[in-house]
Amino acid sequence: MRLDKMEKSWALYDWANSAYSMTVTSTILPLYFKMVYENGGGAATMSTAYWGYTNAIATLFVALLAPILGTIADYRGFKKKFFTVFVCLGVMFTALLAIVPSTYWLMLLVFYVITVMGFSGSNIFYDSFLIDATKEERMDRVSTMGYAMGYIGSTIPFIICMALVIMAQFEVIPLTIEAACKIAFVITAIWWGAFSLPMLKNVHQVYGINVEPKPILNSFKRLASTFKNIRAHKTVFMFLIAYFFYIDGVDTIIKMATSYGADLGISTTNLLVILLATQFVAFPFALLYGKLSEKFQGKTLLYVGIIIYTIICIYAYFLDSVLDFWILAMLVGTSQGGIQALSRSYFGKLVPKEKSNEFFGFYNIFGKFAAIMGPLLVGFVTQLTGRTNNGVFSIILLFIIGGIFLARVPVTTKVNQSSSLDA
């Protein structure tokens, strides 16, 4: 399937911001935080717990903002402005991670929280721009193409950053590991900012409502109306509950993977190489999910992803070698992009286009509030038992519950764009 200019520019933002997701969220920053925390006199196991708590706090901030921002951004001309603000916030503070002293672990976490707000906040509007960027019958393929481009695009800056860290570790270059990590944050910020430009230039808000007097007050009124409409529409509401649980499990595994591997004694070099290989596995499988969506219902493919992640949680409990971590990472790569991309397009087909930000605001608040629970669960179980594998295994509950609720989602039907919105 060939993409037009707007679709390509939209998908390219996944290429841009996935560098942040790979380098900051999943790999180098978690490892760097462990070093900073230990430099400050802390224990490695406790750093995993604090990393989980911090991710929970960061996603809470975004979750509280998501529905409010979504309702305001449905006014014509507002969506691009909000998107731009959050991209700039995320890019700037990602670069500023490099100025944090190597023993100031609390300051590092504060800066990280702000980068998460920028990254996640921009994604609220990026996701809803899918409605504007393509036609409904192309949503599954365009959405999965975005994730596929993200997996490949993120590997380029990550390879550079990984090479810096590894060469610093083996003293090939005259840099400490801490200095190499800081350079990696700057590289990531530059990549994210530069490849956001096509999205900023070429993707425009097509659907929306006319600006009203007292837009903020009216946005809160529409927010209450939207919540009422979601509750009244069984398909949307039941899907959001299912999504709440299973996407929490997905996000938690992404955020906690490197911390888990480090606690098991896997070296920094092995972790970085494994996670890089995961990106190359994820690329074709994201495209495969998109291709399969032409033959199978999105709901069926979401079940496939949930089952695979349930197997991952079970396997992770028994993990005790580098080979096991390789197998685990490859399993994650088979479904990580597919389950996220098809959740986005599945929901996009349900909602009224002119109020897509309102509904995607709730989509994101369900996702972000869910993302609080998983890291907290891992942190709590790890701290309680003193074993990281128990914390990771506890995530299986989220996939089981998510699958149960997904089974209760009725046959996909679109929200009535007139009667149901005025109900």
C-alpha positions as CSV (number, residue, x, y, z in Angstrom):
1,M,0.0,0.0,0.0
2,R,1.4,3.4,-1.1
3,L,1.0,6.3,1.4
4,D,0.2,9.8,0.2
5,K,2.1,12.8,1.5
6,M,0.0,13.4,4.6
7,E,0.0,9.7,5.5
8,K,3.8,9.6,5.1
9,S,4.3,12.7,7.3
10,W,2.0,11.3,9.9
11,A,3.7,7.9,10.0
12,L,7.1,9.7,10.1
13,Y,6.4,11.1,13.5
14,D,6.6,7.5,14.8
15,W,10.0,7.4,13.2
16,A,10.9,10.6,15.1
17,N,9.6,10.0,18.6
18,S,10.4,6.3,18.8
19,A,14.0,7.3,19.2
20,Y,12.9,8.7,22.6
21,S,10.9,5.6,23.5
22,M,13.9,3.3,22.6
23,T,16.7,5.3,24.2
24,V,15.1,7.1,27.1
25,T,12.2,5.0,28.2
26,S,13.5,1.5,27.4
27,T,17.3,1.3,27.5
28,I,19.9,3.9,28.2
29,L,18.1,6.1,30.7
30,P,17.0,3.2,33.0
31,L,20.6,1.9,33.0
32,Y,22.0,5.4,33.5
33,F,19.5,6.0,36.4
34,K,20.8,2.8,38.1
35,M,24.4,4.2,37.9
36,V,23.3,7.6,39.2
37,Y,21.3,6.1,42.0
38,E,24.2,3.8,43.0
39,N,26.5,6.8,42.8
40,G,24.2,8.5,45.3
41,G,24.6,5.5,47.7
42,G,21.4,3.5,46.8
43,A,21.0,-0.2,46.1
44,A,20.3,-1.6,42.6
45,T,17.1,-3.4,43.6
46,M,15.6,-0.3,45.1
47,S,16.4,1.7,41.9
48,T,14.0,-0.7,40.0
49,A,11.2,0.1,42.5
50,Y,11.9,3.9,42.3
51,W,11.9,3.7,38.5
52,G,8.5,2.0,38.6
53,Y,7.1,4.6,41.0
54,T,8.4,7.4,38.8
55,N,6.8,6.0,35.7
56,A,3.5,5.8,37.6
57,I,3.8,9.5,38.7
58,A,4.6,10.6,35.2
59,T,1.7,8.8,33.6
60,L,-0.6,10.2,36.3
61,F,0.2,13.7,35.2
62,V,-0.5,13.0,31.6
63,A,-3.7,11.0,32.4
64,L,-5.1,14.0,34.3
65,L,-4.4,16.3,31.4
66,A,-5.5,14.0,28.5
67,P,-9.3,14.5,28.5
68,I,-9.1,18.2,29.2
69,L,-6.6,18.8,26.4
70,G,-8.6,16.5,24.1
71,T,-11.8,18.5,24.4
72,I,-10.1,21.9,23.9
73,A,-8.1,20.6,20.9
74,D,-11.2,19.6,19.0
75,Y,-11.7,23.3,18.2
76,R,-10.5,23.9,14.7
77,G,-6.8,25.1,14.6
78,F,-6.1,24.0,18.2
79,K,-4.9,20.4,17.7
80,K,-1.7,21.4,15.9
81,K,-0.9,24.0,18.5
82,F,-1.1,21.6,21.4
83,F,0.9,19.0,19.5
84,T,3.7,21.5,18.8
85,V,3.9,22.6,22.5
86,F,4.2,19.1,23.8
87,V,6.8,18.1,21.2
88,C,8.9,21.1,22.1
89,L,8.6,20.3,25.8
90,G,9.7,16.7,25.3
91,V,12.6,17.5,23.0
92,M,14.0,20.3,25.2
93,F,13.9,18.3,28.5
94,T,15.3,15.2,26.8
95,A,18.3,17.3,25.9
96,L,18.4,18.7,29.4
97,L,18.9,15.2,30.9
98,A,22.5,15.7,29.9
99,I,23.1,18.5,32.4
100,V,22.0,16.6,35.5
101,P,25.0,15.8,37.7
102,S,25.9,12.1,38.0
103,T,24.8,11.8,41.7
104,Y,21.5,13.8,41.5
105,W,19.2,10.9,41.0
106,L,16.1,12.8,42.2
107,M,16.7,15.7,39.7
108,L,17.1,13.1,36.9
109,L,13.8,11.6,37.8
110,V,12.1,15.1,37.8
111,F,13.5,15.9,34.3
112,Y,12.4,12.4,33.1
113,V,8.8,13.1,34.3
114,I,8.7,16.2,32.2
115,T,10.0,14.4,29.1
116,V,7.3,11.8,29.6
117,M,4.7,14.5,29.7
118,G,6.0,15.9,26.4
119,F,6.2,12.5,24.8
120,S,2.9,11.3,26.0
121,G,1.1,14.6,25.6
122,S,2.2,14.9,21.9
123,N,1.0,11.3,21.3
124,I,-2.5,12.3,22.5
125,F,-2.8,14.6,19.5
126,Y,-0.7,12.4,17.2
127,D,-3.0,9.4,17.7
128,S,-6.1,11.5,17.0
129,F,-4.5,13.0,13.9
130,L,-4.9,9.5,12.3
131,I,-8.5,10.5,11.7
132,D,-7.4,13.5,9.8
133,A,-4.4,11.9,7.9
134,T,-6.2,9.0,6.2
135,K,-9.5,7.4,5.3
136,E,-11.2,4.9,7.6
137,E,-10.6,1.9,5.3
138,R,-6.8,2.6,5.4
139,M,-6.5,3.2,9.2
140,D,-5.2,-0.3,10.1
141,R,-2.5,-0.3,7.5
142,V,-1.5,3.4,8.1
143,S,-1.4,2.9,11.9
144,T,0.7,-0.3,11.7
145,M,3.0,1.4,9.1
146,G,3.6,4.2,11.7
147,Y,4.7,1.7,14.3
148,A,6.8,-0.2,11.7
149,M,8.6,3.0,10.7
150,G,9.1,3.8,14.4
151,Y,10.9,0.5,15.0
152,I,13.3,1.1,12.1
153,G,13.7,4.8,12.7
154,S,14.5,4.4,16.3
155,T,17.4,2.0,15.6
156,I,19.5,4.5,13.8
157,P,20.1,6.9,16.7
158,F,20.0,4.0,19.1
159,I,22.9,2.2,17.3
160,I,24.9,5.4,17.5
161,C,24.1,5.8,21.2
162,M,24.7,2.2,21.9
163,A,28.1,2.3,20.2
164,L,29.1,5.3,22.3
165,V,28.1,3.5,25.5
166,I,29.8,0.3,24.6
167,M,33.0,2.0,23.4
168,A,33.1,4.0,26.6
169,Q,32.6,0.8,28.7
170,F,35.6,-0.8,27.0
171,E,37.6,2.4,27.1
172,V,37.9,2.5,23.3
173,I,37.0,6.3,23.5
174,P,38.1,8.7,26.2
175,L,34.6,9.0,27.7
176,T,33.1,7.6,30.9
177,I,29.9,5.6,30.6
178,E,28.0,8.5,32.2
179,A,29.3,11.0,29.6
180,A,28.4,8.6,26.8
181,C,24.8,8.4,28.2
182,K,24.5,12.1,28.3
183,I,25.6,12.5,24.7
184,A,23.0,9.9,23.8
185,F,20.2,12.0,25.4
186,V,21.3,15.0,23.2
187,I,21.4,12.8,20.0
188,T,17.9,11.5,20.8
189,A,16.5,15.0,21.3
190,I,18.0,16.2,18.0
191,W,16.6,13.2,16.1
192,W,13.1,13.6,17.7
193,G,13.0,17.3,16.9
194,A,14.3,17.1,13.3
195,F,12.0,14.3,12.1
196,S,8.9,16.0,13.7
197,L,9.1,18.8,11.1
198,P,7.2,16.9,8.3
199,M,4.3,16.2,10.7
200,L,4.3,19.9,11.8
201,K,4.4,21.1,8.2
202,N,2.2,18.7,6.3
203,V,-0.5,17.2,8.6
204,H,-3.4,19.4,9.3
205,Q,-6.6,19.2,11.3
206,V,-9.4,18.2,8.9
207,Y,-12.2,17.5,11.4
208,G,-13.2,19.6,14.3
209,I,-15.8,22.0,15.7
210,N,-16.0,25.7,15.4
211,V,-14.5,27.9,18.1
212,E,-17.1,29.0,20.7
213,P,-17.1,31.8,23.2
214,K,-15.6,30.7,26.5
215,P,-13.9,27.7,24.9
216,I,-12.4,26.4,28.2
217,L,-15.7,26.4,30.0
218,N,-17.5,24.9,27.1
219,S,-14.7,22.3,26.8
220,F,-15.4,21.1,30.4
221,K,-19.1,20.9,29.5
222,R,-18.3,18.8,26.4
223,L,-16.0,16.7,28.5
224,A,-18.8,15.7,30.8
225,S,-21.0,15.1,27.8
226,T,-18.4,12.9,26.2
227,F,-18.0,10.8,29.3
228,K,-21.8,10.3,29.4
229,N,-21.8,9.3,25.7
230,I,-18.9,6.8,26.2
231,R,-20.8,5.2,29.1
232,A,-23.9,5.0,27.1
233,H,-22.2,3.4,24.1
234,K,-21.4,-0.2,25.1
235,T,-18.9,-0.9,22.3
236,V,-16.6,2.0,23.1
237,F,-16.9,1.7,26.9
238,M,-16.2,-2.0,27.0
239,F,-13.3,-1.7,24.6
240,L,-11.8,1.1,26.8
241,I,-12.0,-1.1,29.9
242,A,-10.3,-4.0,28.1
243,Y,-7.7,-1.6,26.7
244,F,-7.1,-0.2,30.2
245,F,-5.8,-3.5,31.4
246,Y,-4.0,-5.1,28.5
247,I,-2.2,-2.0,27.3
248,D,-1.0,-1.4,30.9
249,G,0.8,-4.8,30.7
250,V,2.4,-3.9,27.3
251,D,3.6,-0.5,28.6
252,T,5.0,-1.9,31.8
253,I,7.0,-4.6,30.0
254,I,8.5,-1.9,27.7
255,K,9.4,0.4,30.6
256,M,10.7,-2.3,33.0
257,A,12.5,-4.7,30.7
258,T,16.0,-3.3,31.0
259,S,15.7,-2.9,34.8
260,Y,14.6,-6.5,35.0
261,G,17.5,-7.7,32.9
262,A,20.1,-5.7,34.9
263,D,18.7,-7.1,38.1
264,L,19.3,-10.6,36.7
265,G,22.9,-9.8,36.1
266,I,22.7,-9.4,32.3
267,S,25.5,-6.9,31.2
268,T,24.7,-3.5,29.7
269,T,26.2,-4.5,26.4
270,N,24.0,-7.6,26.1
271,L,20.9,-5.7,27.1
272,L,21.5,-3.0,24.4
273,V,22.2,-5.6,21.7
274,I,19.1,-7.6,22.6
275,L,16.8,-4.6,22.6
276,L,18.3,-3.4,19.3
277,A,17.5,-6.8,17.7
278,T,14.0,-6.6,19.1
279,Q,13.4,-3.5,16.9
280,F,14.3,-5.4,13.8
281,V,11.9,-8.3,14.7
282,A,9.2,-5.8,15.6
283,F,9.3,-4.1,12.2
284,P,8.1,-6.9,9.9
285,F,5.7,-8.2,12.6
286,A,4.0,-4.7,12.8
287,L,3.6,-4.8,9.0
288,L,2.3,-8.4,9.3
289,Y,-0.4,-7.4,11.8
290,G,-1.5,-4.7,9.3
291,K,-1.6,-7.1,6.4
292,L,-3.5,-9.7,8.5
293,S,-6.1,-7.0,9.4
294,E,-7.3,-7.2,5.8
295,K,-8.3,-10.8,6.4
296,F,-9.1,-11.0,10.1
297,Q,-11.0,-8.7,12.5
298,G,-9.0,-6.3,14.6
299,K,-10.5,-7.9,17.7
300,T,-9.1,-11.3,16.7
301,L,-5.6,-10.0,16.3
302,L,-5.8,-8.2,19.6
303,Y,-6.5,-11.6,21.2
304,V,-3.4,-13.0,19.5
305,G,-1.3,-10.2,21.0
306,I,-2.8,-10.7,24.5
307,I,-2.1,-14.4,24.4
308,I,1.5,-13.9,23.3
309,Y,2.1,-11.4,26.2
310,T,0.6,-13.8,28.7
311,I,3.1,-16.4,27.6
312,I,5.8,-13.7,27.9
313,C,4.9,-13.1,31.6
314,I,5.0,-16.8,32.4
315,Y,8.4,-17.3,30.6
316,A,9.8,-14.2,32.3
317,Y,9.3,-15.7,35.7
318,F,11.7,-18.6,34.9
319,L,14.2,-16.4,33.1
320,D,17.8,-17.0,34.4
321,S,20.2,-16.6,31.4
322,V,21.1,-14.3,28.6
323,L,19.6,-16.8,26.1
324,D,16.3,-16.7,28.0
325,F,16.3,-12.9,27.8
326,W,16.9,-13.1,24.0
327,I,13.9,-15.4,23.6
328,L,11.8,-13.2,25.8
329,A,12.7,-10.1,23.8
330,M,12.0,-11.7,20.5
331,L,8.5,-12.7,21.7
332,V,7.9,-9.1,22.7
333,G,9.0,-8.0,19.3
334,T,6.4,-10.2,17.5
335,S,3.4,-8.4,19.0
336,Q,4.5,-5.1,20.6
337,G,3.8,-2.9,17.6
338,G,0.8,-4.9,16.3
339,I,-1.3,-4.7,19.5
340,Q,-0.6,-1.0,20.0
341,A,-1.3,0.0,16.3
342,L,-4.5,-2.1,16.0
343,S,-5.8,-0.8,19.3
344,R,-5.4,2.8,18.0
345,S,-7.0,2.1,14.6
346,Y,-9.7,-0.1,16.1
347,F,-10.7,2.7,18.4
348,G,-10.4,5.3,15.6
349,K,-13.1,3.5,13.6
350,L,-15.5,3.7,16.5
351,V,-15.4,7.4,17.2
352,P,-17.0,10.4,15.5
353,K,-14.4,12.2,13.4
354,E,-15.3,15.8,14.3
355,K,-14.9,15.0,18.0
356,S,-12.0,12.6,17.7
357,N,-9.8,14.5,20.2
358,E,-12.5,14.2,22.9
359,F,-12.8,10.4,22.4
360,F,-9.0,10.0,22.0
361,G,-8.6,12.0,25.2
362,F,-10.5,9.3,27.0
363,Y,-8.6,6.6,25.0
364,N,-5.4,8.2,26.4
365,I,-6.7,8.7,29.9
366,F,-7.6,5.0,30.1
367,G,-4.2,4.1,28.7
368,K,-2.3,6.5,31.0
369,F,-4.2,5.7,34.2
370,A,-3.6,2.0,33.3
371,A,0.1,2.7,32.9
372,I,0.2,3.8,36.5
373,M,-1.0,0.5,37.8
374,G,1.5,-1.8,36.1
375,P,4.8,-0.1,37.3
376,L,3.3,0.3,40.8
377,L,2.4,-3.4,40.8
378,V,5.9,-4.4,39.7
379,G,7.5,-2.0,42.1
380,F,5.3,-3.2,45.0
381,V,5.7,-6.9,44.4
382,T,9.5,-6.5,43.8
383,Q,9.9,-4.5,47.0
384,L,7.7,-6.9,49.0
385,T,9.3,-10.1,47.9
386,G,12.8,-8.9,47.1
387,R,12.7,-10.7,43.7
388,T,12.2,-8.8,40.4
389,N,10.9,-11.9,38.6
390,N,7.9,-12.0,41.0
391,G,7.1,-8.4,40.1
392,V,7.3,-9.1,36.3
393,F,5.1,-12.2,36.7
394,S,2.4,-10.2,38.4
395,I,1.8,-8.3,35.1
396,I,0.0,-11.5,33.8
397,L,-3.1,-10.4,35.8
398,L,-3.5,-7.3,33.5
399,F,-3.5,-9.4,30.3
400,I,-6.0,-11.9,31.7
401,I,-8.4,-9.3,32.9
402,G,-8.0,-7.3,29.6
403,G,-8.7,-10.5,27.6
404,I,-11.9,-11.2,29.6
405,F,-13.2,-7.7,29.0
406,L,-12.3,-7.7,25.4
407,A,-14.4,-10.8,25.0
408,R,-17.4,-8.7,26.2
409,V,-16.9,-6.1,23.5
410,P,-19.9,-6.2,21.1
411,V,-19.5,-6.4,17.3
412,T,-17.7,-3.2,16.2
413,T,-20.2,-0.4,15.3
414,K,-19.4,3.2,14.9
415,V,-20.7,5.8,17.4
416,N,-23.7,7.5,15.9
417,Q,-22.3,11.0,15.1
418,S,-25.6,12.8,15.7
419,S,-28.0,11.1,18.0
420,S,-25.4,9.6,20.4
421,L,-23.4,12.8,20.7
422,D,-26.5,14.7,21.6
423,A,-27.8,12.2,24.1
